[in-house]
Structures are given as structure tokens and as C-alpha cells.
Amino acid sequence: MGGASTATKRMLPAPATGLPLGFTRRWLPGGRGEPPHRHPVLEVCHIEAGRGRLTASGQTVIVPAQSVTLLPGGVVHALTADGGWTCTANLLHFDPGAIQGEEGSAAVAGLLRLAAAGRTSVVLRGAAAHATTATVARLANLCREGDGQAEPCRALLAAFCVSLSRQFREGTPAAGRRAGHPGNAPVEAAESPASRPEIDGVLAYIEGNLTRPISRQELAQQASFAPSYFSALFRETTGTTIPEYINLRRIRRAQELLRAPETRVSAVCYAVGFRDLSNFNRVFKRIVGQTPREYRQDALGVDEEEETGR
């Protein structure tokens, strides 16, 4: 494993709200990581960007961008950014018994059975990948808000587990190549059934046009659908609205740019499609939990970490 992080970062303390979920967001520079540890609850490790090396139960595998890994309670594990890569990870911790509802409980039980059988990771693609990122961001926001969000958080977490269960069952396992065996390339999952080619094309279009205004009508035209129908289809497929999704992608792009110390915050604002610095700061803090300047201070350190919930 690479050297463990020693930097102290801003931590958002968990309010006493009875939230069923603990959320941690980490940014790790190449070669840096966390010491081996374990949790009494289930961890879902979502690699949003970059590439990591995940050691669990004595085995180390590569976990690429948009992979999801299940780590049952009690499993000793550690995440490190792989070599020269950086790694942005979203870590969700929850007691499977906290999931309510027949469908959600069955989904969690299925995930635990898959993990016990060795199917612990899957790599998502297309709309499935974007939907997972959007849902994780919404869960993080509920954790940050704290008071009064226990039931919405519980409901969204149950829906998230149902989605993950389907992707793990029907996708190809992402075994990942073992560290030290570069000839064994990672296996990517097949396209999730939730993915739709017309939406995948729109998502790619959004990525290529983040620097300018993007309208619902424009995106609907790209997909050859009426705007009202397209909006409903987009939310069904990605789990979020068009404006929410565009803001999320712009802020994620801004996070990348803010890691360059010579780039001014105002320049980043305009480079990702915002036309007003105050609005950019407000949206950035709502999604990330920090202002752009606070985020940059942490990102230019050794480790950026934020904890909320549970």
C-alpha cells in the first residue's frame, strides 16, 4: 500500500438526527491512501473518478472509475490511489437492518449474498454510471442537511440498494486486475438495463457542452423526443432532473480545475458554464459542502475528506 495520509482535513460532524447513513467523500493523490481498517456496518465504495487500489481480506485489486464495491461489516480494507492516478471516492456506511420496505430489504439481502459469494464489484457504464453518481450526490446532500432528513434518506437509500442489486445481478462482475499483474486487464460490466442509448448520447452531449448554456429543448431535440416526455425519461433513467444533473457535472468539472493552483476561482466559474460567481459559489457549496476556496485548500493538501451522517 502507498503511504497513509497524515493530513488533517475538515470534518463535518454527524448531527444527532438518527440518519441511517454515514457518508465520506475522499480525494486521494497518487500513491496516498488510508490505513487498513474495518467497520461494523456495510460499506459501499463508489469510485467516482480516477483509479484506486483496494485491499480487502488480504487481496489487492484495481478499482477503476465508476466502479462500485461492497465491503461487508468486519472486513479489513484500505483504499489507495493507484500509482500516478488520483482517486475520488464516495464511501457510504449503513447497517443493512436499517433498510425498510420489502423490496429494499430483499435488495440488501441479495447484495450481501453476492458479496459472500465473491461478487463484490461491478463497473457501471453510460446512464447507469451517471445515475449512480447522481444518487450518491443526493444521499450526500441529505446527510449534510441532517435534521428532518432521516426518512427521505432511508427511502432513497433503499431505492439505491434496489438499483445496485439489479446492476450486480445482471451486469458482468468487475473483478479488476490484481495489483502487480498488469497483463490481466479489468473486466467492465455490461450495459445496465437502466441504460438507454438515446440518454447515453445526451449525456455525452452535455459533457461536451458544459461551458455554455444548455436548454431542455436542445437536449430533447438531440434525443428526438418532445421536451415534456424527454424530461420524464431523463429523470427515470438518471434518477435526477436535467438542471440538477447539469449542475452536478459542472461542479465535478470545477473540482478538477480547482486542483490547479494557478487557476483563479472566477476563471473556473466561467470555464464550467456559470455566468455568475455568486451563483457558482452557492451551487458548489450545496453539492460539495464547501466553498470553492475551501475545497481548493483541502484538495491541494494530502487528503480531502468530508464526513456526514450516522
C-alpha positions in Angstrom: 0.0 0.0 0.0 1.1 3.6 -0.5 1.9 5.9 2.3 -1.1 6.6 4.6 -2.4 10.1 4.7 -1.3 12.2 7.6 -3.1 15.5 6.8 -5.9 16.7 9.0 -8.9 17.8 6.9 -12.2 19.5 7.5 -14.7 17.1 9.0 -18.4 17.7 9.2 -19.6 16.2 12.5 -22.6 13.9 12.4 -25.7 15.6 13.9 -27.8 13.5 16.3 -30.6 13.1 13.8 -30.9 9.3 13.6 -29.8 9.3 9.9 -29.4 5.7 8.7 -26.4 6.6 6.5 -22.8 7.7 7.1 -21.2 9.4 4.1 -17.5 10.1 3.4 -16.0 11.7 0.3 -12.3 11.3 -0.2 -9.9 12.7 -2.8 -6.5 10.8 -2.7 -3.5 11.9 -4.7 -1.4 9.2 -6.4 0.2 6.7 -4.1 -1.5 8.1 -1.0 -4.1 6.2 0.9 -5.7 5.2 4.2 -4.5 2.7 6.8 -6.2 -0.7 7.0 -9.4 -0.6 9.0 -12.8 -2.2 9.4 -16.4 -1.1 10.0 -19.2 -2.9 11.9 -21.6 -2.0 9.1 -21.7 -2.4 5.3 -19.6 -0.1 3.2 -20.4 0.8 -0.5 -17.3 2.2 -2.1 -18.1 4.2 -5.3 -15.1 5.3 -7.2 -16.3 8.5 -9.0 -13.1 9.4 -10.8 -9.5 8.3 -11.2 -8.3 4.8 -10.2 -7.7 3.1 -6.8 -6.1 0.0 -5.3 -8.4 -1.6 -2.9 -7.0 -4.2 -0.4 -9.7 -6.3 1.3 -9.2 -9.6 3.1 -5.5 -9.7 2.1 -6.1 -9.3 -1.7 -5.4 -6.1 -3.6 -7.3 -5.2 -6.9 -7.6 -2.2 -9.1 -10.9 -0.3 -8.8 -11.4 1.9 -11.8 -13.7 5.0 -12.2 -17.4 4.3 -11.9 -16.9 1.1 -10.0 -18.9 0.1 -7.0 -17.5 -2.3 -4.4 -19.3 -3.9 -1.5 -17.4 -4.4 1.8 -19.5 -6.3 4.4 -19.1 -5.3 8.0 -15.9 -6.7 9.7 -13.8 -6.9 6.5 -10.4 -5.3 6.9 -9.8 -3.0 3.9 -7.9 0.1 2.7 -8.1 2.3 -0.4 -5.1 3.9 -2.0 -4.8 6.0 -5.2 -3.2 3.7 -7.8 0.3 4.8 -8.8 0.3 8.2 -10.6 -3.5 8.3 -10.6 -5.7 10.4 -8.3 -8.8 8.8 -6.8 -12.1 10.4 -5.9 -14.2 8.0 -3.8 -17.6 8.2 -2.2 -18.0 5.9 0.8 -21.4 5.0 2.2 -21.7 3.2 5.5 -25.0 1.8 6.8 -26.5 -1.1 8.8 -28.4 -3.4 6.4 -31.0 -3.7 9.0 -31.8 0.0 8.7 -33.3 -0.5 5.2 -37.1 -0.6 5.4 -39.6 -1.9 3.0 -39.9 -5.4 1.4 -38.1 -4.5 -1.8 -35.3 -2.6 -0.2 -34.7 -5.3 2.5 -34.7 -8.0 -0.2 -32.2 -6.0 -2.3 -29.8 -5.6 0.6 -30.0 -9.3 1.5 -29.2 -10.1 -2.2 -26.2 -7.7 -2.2 -24.9 -9.4 1.0 -25.3 -12.9 -0.6 -23.4 -11.7 -3.7 -20.6 -10.3 -1.6 -20.4 -13.6 0.4 -20.2 -15.4 -3.0 -17.3 -13.2 -4.1 -19.2 -10.9 -6.4 -18.1 -7.7 -4.7 -17.5 -5.2 -7.6 -19.1 -4.0 -10.7 -18.1 -1.3 -13.2 -21.0 0.9 -14.5 -21.3 2.5 -17.9 -23.4 5.0 -19.7 -26.6 6.2 -18.0 -26.2 3.6 -15.2 -22.9 5.2 -14.2 -24.3 8.8 -14.3 -27.5 7.7 -12.3 -25.3 6.2 -9.6 -23.2 9.3 -9.3 -26.3 11.5 -9.2 -28.0 9.3 -6.5 -24.8 9.3 -4.4 -24.7 13.1 -4.6 -28.4 13.3 -3.4 -27.6 11.0 -0.5 -24.7 13.1 0.5 -26.8 16.3 0.4 -29.4 14.6 2.7 -26.7 13.7 5.1 -25.4 17.3 5.1 -28.8 18.7 5.8 -29.2 16.4 8.8 -32.3 17.4 10.7 -35.5 16.1 9.3 -33.8 14.1 6.6 -33.9 10.7 8.2 -36.9 9.3 6.3 -36.1 10.8 2.9 -32.5 9.4 3.3 -33.9 6.0 4.3 -36.2 5.9 1.3 -33.5 7.0 -1.2 -31.0 4.5 0.3 -33.5 1.7 -0.1 -34.1 2.7 -3.8 -30.3 2.9 -4.3 -29.9 -0.7 -2.9 -32.6 -1.9 -5.3 -30.7 -0.4 -8.2 -27.4 -1.7 -7.1 -28.8 -5.2 -6.6 -30.1 -5.2 -10.2 -26.8 -4.0 -11.6 -24.8 -6.6 -9.6 -27.1 -9.4 -10.7 -27.4 -8.5 -14.4 -24.0 -6.9 -15.1 -20.7 -8.6 -15.6 -18.6 -8.7 -12.4 -15.7 -6.2 -12.4 -13.1 -8.5 -11.0 -10.4 -5.9 -11.5 -6.9 -6.8 -12.3 -4.8 -7.7 -9.3 -2.1 -5.3 -8.4 1.2 -6.5 -9.8 -0.3 -8.3 -12.8 -0.6 -5.6 -15.5 -1.4 -8.2 -18.1 -4.7 -9.0 -16.5 -6.9 -6.1 -17.6 -10.1 -5.1 -15.6 -13.3 -6.5 -16.9 -16.0 -3.9 -17.4 -19.7 -4.6 -16.7 -22.2 -5.0 -19.5 -24.5 -2.1 -20.1 -27.1 -1.9 -17.3 -30.7 -2.5 -18.3 -31.4 1.0 -16.9 -29.2 2.5 -19.6 -30.8 3.8 -22.8 -28.8 4.7 -25.9 -30.7 7.9 -26.5 -30.0 9.1 -23.0 -26.3 8.0 -23.2 -26.0 10.2 -26.3 -27.5 13.1 -24.5 -25.1 12.6 -21.5 -22.2 12.7 -23.8 -23.6 15.8 -25.5 -23.8 17.5 -22.0 -20.2 16.6 -21.2 -19.1 18.2 -24.4 -21.1 21.4 -23.9 -20.7 22.3 -20.2 -19.1 25.6 -20.9 -22.3 27.1 -22.4 -26.0 27.3 -21.6 -27.9 24.0 -22.3 -31.6 24.0 -22.5 -34.1 21.2 -22.1 -35.4 21.8 -25.6 -31.9 21.4 -27.0 -31.4 18.1 -25.3 -34.8 16.8 -26.2 -34.0 17.6 -29.8 -30.8 15.7 -29.5 -32.8 12.6 -28.4 -35.6 13.3 -30.9 -38.3 13.4 -28.2 -40.8 16.0 -27.1 -39.4 18.1 -24.3 -42.0 17.0 -21.7 -41.6 13.3 -22.5 -37.8 13.7 -22.6 -37.7 15.3 -19.1 -39.6 12.4 -17.6 -37.5 9.8 -19.4 -34.3 11.6 -18.3 -35.3 11.6 -14.6 -36.4 7.9 -14.8 -33.1 6.9 -16.3 -30.6 9.0 -14.3 -32.5 9.5 -11.1 -32.3 13.3 -11.2 -33.7 16.3 -13.2 -31.9 17.8 -16.1 -30.9 21.0 -14.3 -29.7 19.1 -11.3 -27.6 16.7 -13.5 -26.0 19.6 -15.4 -25.1 21.4 -12.2 -23.6 18.2 -10.8 -21.4 17.6 -13.9 -20.3 21.3 -13.9 -19.3 21.2 -10.3 -17.4 17.9 -10.8 -15.6 19.5 -13.7 -14.9 22.6 -11.4 -13.4 20.3 -8.8 -10.9 19.0 -11.3 -9.9 22.5 -12.4 -9.6 23.8 -8.8 -6.8 21.4 -8.3 -4.6 23.6 -10.5 -3.3 26.3 -8.0 -2.6 28.8 -10.8 -6.3 28.9 -12.0 -8.5 31.6 -10.4 -11.8 30.6 -8.9 -13.6 33.1 -11.2 -11.9 31.5 -14.3 -13.1 28.1 -13.1 -16.6 29.5 -12.7 -16.8 30.7 -16.3 -14.9 27.6 -17.7 -17.7 25.3 -16.4 -20.6 27.3 -17.8 -21.7 29.5 -14.9 -22.1 33.2 -15.7 -22.4 34.5 -12.1 -19.7 33.9 -9.5 -22.2 34.2 -6.6 -24.4 31.5 -8.1 -21.4 29.3 -8.8 -20.2 29.6 -5.1 -23.8 28.8 -3.9 -24.3 25.7 -6.1 -20.7 24.5 -5.4 -21.2 24.6 -1.6 -24.7 22.9 -1.9 -23.2 20.0 -3.8 -19.7 19.7 -2.3 -20.4 21.0 1.2 -17.5 23.5 0.9 -16.9 26.8 -0.9 -14.6 26.5 -4.0 -11.8 28.2 -2.0 -12.2 25.8 0.9 -12.3 22.8 -1.4 -9.1 24.0 -3.1 -7.3 24.4 0.2 -8.2 20.8 1.0 -7.5 19.4 -2.5 -4.0 20.9 -2.6 -3.2 19.2 0.7 -2.6 15.5 1.0 -6.1 14.2 1.5 -9.5 15.7 1.2 -12.2 14.2 3.3 -15.7 15.0 4.4 -17.9 13.0 6.7 -21.6 13.4 7.5 -24.4 11.2 8.8 -24.7 8.2 11.1 
